[in-house]
């Protein structure tokens, strides 16, 4: 028997109904649905699901983001069309099983012993021989041998026909490997069970409550306790999957179910209390272990059940599985100090809670909203090849041959060795202006030695979430703070200090007997320092407000191109010497000793000058530096009630059995026709039997060929055919 691909043909009823039943029950339709589901699953795997719409806009643009939202590609597995395809697949596959199962079961019980003797000669694998025994003795002997070999056998004795066309004899019919067809039933039943389990554990039941039970999606904000009952699902909800965040020392009993257009709140039959959160890290900074020690409080009986939840080790209570999903900040307290980055800015201190209320800050003309975004206690960075967070490859050092060879050879070879180091805590925050536009900042609490021996504070900033952070490197003074840089920046903005620094430089760099040279040097130094500090513009429409870019614009506007290199070298040397005097004047104003003109001081000065130049592009008047924090961690649990889980497990088991049976079990049938003598009518001396054997297999392989040769020798005493000699 072969399984047909056409559908169930109904002979009664309207033509449209009969056509619909035949299409739904056809194997071609089921395969088409499976193909669509596979394509949708690929999309759901490649495209991040349930992301905010702004993330899709930033990554793909407004047109594609709106298209994804309209087609529900951002939530494929809960989309109405995906659920509808699953439902049709269940119906189609069920009809296929219902249509073919009776025929398969009948075929398993049939030996096809009524086959015509003449038909055996049409088989590709057949053999003939004469046996020195009577037909009934041969039939019983062959039947017993087949039964001992695991075959199911049926013997049929035939009488000669009245017209003399058919001879009398015995037909031995045997079959083996019937599990092959049972594999078809198991595999298709598995598809039905997996789809039913998917429908039960998906959003179908939750959506049904929004359609028929008066529930609606919540799209607002505020406290969970203030959300209206029409946005809440009862604890008796038969199936759900959501997330709940519980801080250390806190409790939670309401899970969040993300929907395409908002959220639903799921009441739990118990309260989760997080006693302690445990996290351990690899040297790379990736979490090695995070676990939660919790107490589950039954909301009806008051029973308290302690449990420990780890990744891949969930807890179960009242039919709800509690998984350790991730961890987050649970409302850590931070103290921040504002470091002035603009001339008019003033220092101040604030305190806040991560994820808590924002703080309105006013600094000069700027009115900004400070939002406390994230606290990271551990930051492991790669310091190989020049330090962490470098600007990229130096094209002057690209060696194509070395780059290729470094990737060849052993599989564990890496192009560059990693130098991993924890650089301490960092604070992430946002500054939002009056128009609602926000920039994201990430500042590290302690100075970092990036490889050149001069520790620096890393002040990160980015305009959009998908962009990498760009870092301003501010040098750390001998006290391990940014105070030296702030003092130098303040002194650079003071005209009187700039004047004193120039006079000091002139006194050291010129001969008192040559006042004309001193005057020329004074003019050059004053112009360079004014341009660098931003007190003077290179031209009216200059884009820069100071720093090295202002010097470059001045050179382009006033110095011939042929002389720029020489003039630039002289101007840079003059400016560095004057800025060194500014640095020492700022230290004297704070009651500190002047720095000696040695290599260490020059390293600090070089980094300070670069930071002063880059600070003109810093988009905020202040940089918020963390001075202290109290960390409060939180666990993110995924809670799920999945009644379809066991159904899916059963389906997976049946699928494995079915595929194994269809791939590795061969269905075989064997017929042996035994007639007295030569087999012709009237030729019956009773001393010999003519035997004709035919062998059929659903999939012809080398194993089936060897089995046929073995049966020929065992049943008909035929020797194995030797290949012809050349």
FIVO-249220 format. One record per residue (C-alpha): residue in three letters; x, y, z. Coordinates in steps of 0.25 Angstrom, whole numbers, plus 5000, padded with zeros to 4 digits. Layout:
// FIVO-249220
AlaXYZ;...
//
This chain:
// FIVO-249220
Unk500050005000;Unk500550144997;Unk500050265004;Unk499250354995;Unk499550504994;Unk498150544990;Unk497050585001;Unk495850525007;Unk494850514996;Unk493450535001;Unk492350484991;Unk491150564998;Unk490850705001;Unk491150834993;Unk492250844983;Unk492950954991;Unk492950875004;Unk493450754997;Unk494650834991;Unk494950895004;Unk495050765011;Unk495850705000;Unk496850815000;Unk496950825016;Unk497250675016;Unk498250665005;Unk499750645008;Unk500150754998;Unk499350855006;Unk499950805020;Unk501350815013;Unk501050965009;Unk500651005023;Unk501850945029;Unk502751025019;Unk502051155022;Unk502251125037;Unk503751095035;Unk503851225028;Unk503151295039;Unk504051235049;Unk505251275042;Unk504751415042;Unk504451405057;Unk505851355059;Unk506551465051;Unk505751585055;Unk505751615070;Unk504351595075;Unk503551685084;Unk504451805083;Unk504051955085;Unk503552015072;Unk504752115073;Unk505752005073;Unk505251955059;Unk505152105054;Unk506552125058;Unk507051995051;Unk506151985039;Unk505552125037;Unk504052165039;Unk503552095026;Unk504051955030;Unk503751975044;Unk502252005041;Unk502251895031;Unk502751795042;Unk501751845052;Unk500551835042;Unk500951695038;Unk501251655052;Unk502651615049;Unk503151675062;Unk502251565069;Unk502251455060;Unk501851345069;Unk500651415075;Unk500151475062;Unk498751435058;Unk499151385044;Unk500251295051;Unk499151235060;Unk498251215049;Unk499251145041;Unk499551055053;Unk498051025054;Unk497950995039;Unk499150905040;Unk498450825052;Unk497250805044;Unk497950765031;Unk498950665038;Unk497750605046;Unk496950585034;Unk498150525027;Unk498350425039;Unk496850395039;Unk496850365024;Unk498050275024;Unk498050205037;Unk496950105034;Unk497650065021;Unk498950055028;Unk498349965039;Unk497649875029;Unk498949865021;Unk499749825033;Unk498749705035;Unk498749665020;Unk499749565015;Unk499349575001;Unk499349424999;Unk498349424988;Unk499349484978;Unk499449404965;Unk500549314963;Unk500849364949;Unk500949504955;Unk502249464963;Unk503049464950;Unk502849614949;Unk503649644962;Unk505049694960;Unk505549604971;Unk505149464969;Unk505749324969;Unk505349184965;Unk505849044969;Unk505348904970;Unk505248844984;Unk505348694987;Unk504148694996;Unk502648694994;Unk501948834994;Unk501248825007;Unk502548785014;Unk503348905007;Unk502249005011;Unk502248965025;Unk503848965026;Unk503949095019;Unk502849155028;Unk503549105041;Unk504849165036;Unk504249305033;Unk503549305046;Unk504849275054;Unk505449395046;Unk504349495051;Unk503449485039;Unk501949475040;Unk501449365031;Unk500149305025;Unk500049175017;Unk498949165007;Unk498649024999;Unk498149044986;Unk497348934977;Unk497448924962;Unk496449004954;Unk495348934947;Unk495848984933;Unk497248934936;Unk497949074935;Unk498349084949;Unk499148974956;Unk498948924970;Unk500048964981;Unk500349044993;Unk500549194994;Unk501449235006;Unk501249385008;Unk502049465019;Unk502249605023;Unk503249685033;Unk503549825036;Unk502149865038;Unk502649975048;Unk503050055036;Unk501550095033;Unk501350115048;Unk502450215047;Unk501550295037;Unk500450295048;Unk501350335059;Unk502050445051;Unk500750515047;Unk500150495060;Unk501350565066;Unk501150685057;Unk499650695062;Unk500150685077;Unk501250785075;Unk500350885069;Unk499250865079;Unk500250885090;Unk500751015083;Unk499351065082;Unk499051035097;Unk500351095102;Unk500351215092;Unk499551345093;Unk498251285088;Unk497651265101;Unk498051405106;Unk497551465093;Unk496251395095;Unk496051465108;Unk496251605101;Unk495251565091;Unk494151495099;Unk494451525114;Unk494451675114;Unk495951685116;Unk496751795109;Unk498251825107;Unk498851935116;Unk499652045109;Unk499852145120;Unk500952155131;Unk500952175146;Unk500952075157;Unk500451935156;Unk499551945167;Unk498752055160;Unk498451975148;Unk496951955146;Unk496351805147;Unk496051805132;Unk497551795129;Unk497751685139;Unk497651535137;Unk497251445149;Unk498151345155;Unk497251235150;Unk497751265136;Unk498051125129;Unk499251175121;Unk500151295121;Unk501651325120;Unk502151465126;Unk503251525133;Unk503351585147;Unk504451665153;Unk504751655168;Unk505751735176;Unk506651685187;Unk505751685200;Unk504551715192;Unk503351635187;Unk502451625175;Unk501251545171;Unk500851615157;Unk501551575144;Unk501551655131;Unk501051585119;Unk501651665107;Unk500651685095;Unk500851755082;Unk500051875086;Unk500351885101;Unk500351795113;Unk499451705121;Unk499651685136;Unk499551535141;Unk499251515155;Unk500051395162;Unk499451295172;Unk500651325181;Unk501651435184;Unk503151425181;Unk504051485192;Unk505551505188;Unk506351475200;Unk507751475193;Unk508251495179;Unk509551425175;Unk510451455163;Unk511751405159;Unk512551445147;Unk513651395137;Unk514951465135;Unk514251525122;Unk513151595130;Unk512051495125;Unk511251445136;Unk511651305140;Unk510551275150;Unk509351355155;Unk508351295165;Unk507251345174;Unk506851295188;Unk505351315189;Unk504251295198;Unk502851265191;Unk501651315199;Unk500351245196;Unk499351355195;Unk498151265200;Unk498751175211;Unk499951265215;Unk500951145214;Unk502351185212;Unk503251105202;Unk504751135201;Unk505351105188;Unk506651135180;Unk506451165165;Unk507651155155;Unk507751155140;Unk507251025135;Unk506750995149;Unk505351055151;Unk504451045163;Unk503050995161;Unk501851035170;Unk500351015168;Unk500550975153;Unk501451105150;Unk502851085146;Unk503851195151;Unk505051215142;Unk506251295145;Unk506251385133;Unk507251495136;Unk507651605146;Unk507551755146;Unk507651875156;Unk506651875167;Unk506752015170;Unk508152045174;Unk508452175181;Unk509552265175;Unk510252395178;Unk510752485167;Unk511552605166;Unk511452695154;Unk512852735148;Unk512752865139;Unk513052845125;Unk512752985120;Unk513153115125;Unk511853155131;Unk511553025138;Unk511653005153;Unk511952885161;Unk510752825170;Unk510352685175;Unk509152605174;Unk508552475179;Unk507652375172;Unk507152235170;Unk507352155157;Unk506052145150;Unk505452245159;Unk504952385158;Unk505752475150;Unk506452605155;Unk506252745149;Unk507552815148;Unk507852965144;Unk509253005141;Unk509453135135;Unk508453155123;Unk508353005122;Unk507052935128;Unk507152785127;Unk506552665133;Unk507452555139;Unk506952415137;Unk507752305145;Unk507852195135;Unk508852085139;Unk509852045149;Unk510951945145;Unk511851895156;Unk512751815147;Unk513251855134;Unk514251765127;Unk514951815115;Unk515951765105;Unk517251845106;Unk518051775095;Unk518651865084;Unk518751995091;Unk517651995101;Unk516151985102;Unk515152055094;Unk516152085083;Unk515752165071;Unk515952045061;Unk517051995053;Unk518252075049;Unk518352065033;Unk519752095034;Unk520051965041;Unk519151875033;Unk519951745028;Unk519051665019;Unk519951545019;Unk520051545034;Unk518551565036;Unk518251445027;Unk519351355033;Unk518951385047;Unk517551325044;Unk518151195038;Unk518651075045;Unk518051025058;Unk516551045061;Unk516851115074;Unk517751215068;Unk517251355070;Unk517751485062;Unk518051565074;Unk518251525089;Unk517251575099;Unk517651655111;Unk516351665119;Unk516351755132;Unk515251805141;Unk515151955140;Unk514151975151;Unk512752025153;Unk512052115143;Unk510852205143;Unk509952215132;Unk508952335131;Unk508152425121;Unk508152575120;Unk506752615113;Unk506652755108;Unk505352845108;Unk504952785094;Unk504952645100;Unk506252605092;Unk507152515101;Unk508652475100;Unk509152355107;Unk510452365115;Unk511352255122;Unk512452305132;Unk513352215139;Unk513552235154;Unk515052215155;Unk516252255146;Unk516752145136;Unk518152125130;Unk517952105116;Unk519352065113;Unk520152185112;Unk520452205127;Unk519452325129;Unk518152285136;Unk516952355130;Unk515452365134;Unk514552315122;Unk513352395119;Unk512452325109;Unk511352385101;Unk510452345089;Unk509352415082;Unk508552285078;Unk508452145085;Unk508952075073;Unk510252155073;Unk511452115081;Unk511952205092;Unk512952315088;Unk513952345100;Unk514552475105;Unk515852435113;Unk516052525124;Unk517452515131;Unk517452475146;Unk518352565155;Unk519252505166;Unk518052505175;Unk517352415166;Unk516252515163;Unk515852615152;Unk516152735160;Unk517452765153;Unk516752765139;Unk515552855144;Unk516552955151;Unk517352965138;Unk516052985129;Unk515653095139;Unk516953155138;Unk517053155123;Unk515653225122;Unk516253345131;Unk516853455123;Unk517753495134;Unk518353355136;Unk518553345121;Unk519353475122;Unk520153425133;Unk520453295127;Unk520953365114;Unk521853455122;Unk522453335129;Unk522753265116;Unk523353395110;Unk524253405122;Unk524753265120;Unk524853255105;Unk525453395101;Unk526753475104;Unk526453605112;Unk527453675102;Unk526553645090;Unk525153715094;Unk524753715079;Unk524753565079;Unk523953555092;Unk522853645086;Unk522753555074;Unk522653435082;Unk521653495092;Unk520753525080;Unk520853385075;Unk520653325088;Unk519453415092;Unk518753385078;Unk518953235080;Unk518453225094;Unk517253315091;Unk516853225079;Unk517153095087;Unk516253145099;Unk515153185090;Unk515253335094;Unk515553375080;Unk515053315066;Unk515953285054;Unk514853355046;Unk513453395047;Unk512853275042;Unk513753175048;Unk513053045053;Unk513953015065;Unk513953085078;Unk515353055082;Unk516352935083;Unk517252885072;Unk516252905062;Unk516253055064;Unk517753055062;Unk517552975049;Unk516553065044;Unk517453185047;Unk518553125040;Unk517753095027;Unk517253235027;Unk518553315030;Unk519753225026;Unk520053185012;Unk520053045009;Unk521453025007;Unk521853085020;Unk520753015029;Unk521552895033;Unk522752975038;Unk521853085044;Unk520952985051;Unk522152915057;Unk522553045063;Unk521153085068;Unk520952945075;Unk522252955082;Unk521953095087;Unk520453065091;Unk520952935099;Unk521953025107;Unk520953125110;Unk519853025114;Unk520952965124;Unk521053105130;Unk519453105131;Unk519552975138;Unk520553015148;Unk519753145151;Unk518453065153;Unk519252985163;Unk519853105170;Unk518453165172;Unk518053035179;Unk519253035188;Unk519952925181;Unk521452915177;Unk521752935162;Unk522052815154;Unk523452795149;Unk523752785134;Unk523952635134;Unk523452525125;Unk522252495135;Unk521752635135;Unk521852645120;Unk521052515119;Unk519952585128;Unk520052715120;Unk519852645107;Unk518652565111;Unk518052695118;Unk518252775105;Unk517552665097;Unk516452665107;Unk516352815107;Unk516252815092;Unk515152705091;Unk514352765103;Unk513852875093;Unk513052765086;Unk512452705099;Unk510952735097;Unk510652755112;Unk511052865121;Unk511452765132;Unk511852625133;Unk511252545145;Unk512252465152;Unk511852355162;Unk512452375176;Unk511752265184;Unk510652155182;Unk509852055189;Unk509551935180;Unk508151875180;Unk508051755171;Unk506851695165;Unk506451565159;Unk505651555146;Unk504751425146;Unk503951365135;Unk502751305140;Unk501951205132;Unk500751115133;Unk500851025121;Unk499850915120;Unk500250885106;Unk501650845111;Unk501450705113;Unk500650695100;Unk501850745093;Unk502750655100;Unk501850535096;Unk501850595081;Unk503350605081;Unk503450455086;Unk502550405075;Unk503250495065;Unk504550425068;Unk503950285068;Unk503250315055;Unk504450375048;Unk505350255053;Unk504250155048;Unk504150225034;Unk505650235032;Unk506250115038;Unk505050005037;Unk504949945024;Unk503549885020;Unk503749745013;Unk502849645007;Unk503149505002;Unk502349404994;Unk502749254991;Unk501949174981;Unk502049024982;Unk501548934972;Unk501748784970;Unk502748734960;Unk502948824948;Unk501748914951;Unk501048884938;Unk499548824939;Unk499648674939;Unk501148674942;Unk501148624957;Unk501948504961;Unk501948544976;Unk503448534977;Unk503948684974;Unk503348824976;Unk503548944967;Unk503849064976;Unk503649214971;Unk504049324981;Unk503849474980;Unk504349584989;Unk503749724991;Unk504349834999;Unk503849985000;Unk505350034999;Unk506349954991;Unk507749964998;Unk508949884999;Unk508449825011;Unk507149775004;Unk508049714993;Unk508849635004;Unk507549595011;Unk506949534998;Unk508249454995;Unk508149405009;Unk506649365007;Unk507049294994;Unk508049205001;Unk507249185013;Unk505849155007;Unk506249094993;Unk507649044995;Unk508149134984;Unk509649164984;Unk510049314983;Unk510349354969;Unk511849374967;Unk512249494958;Unk512649444944;Unk514149434941;Unk514749534932;
//
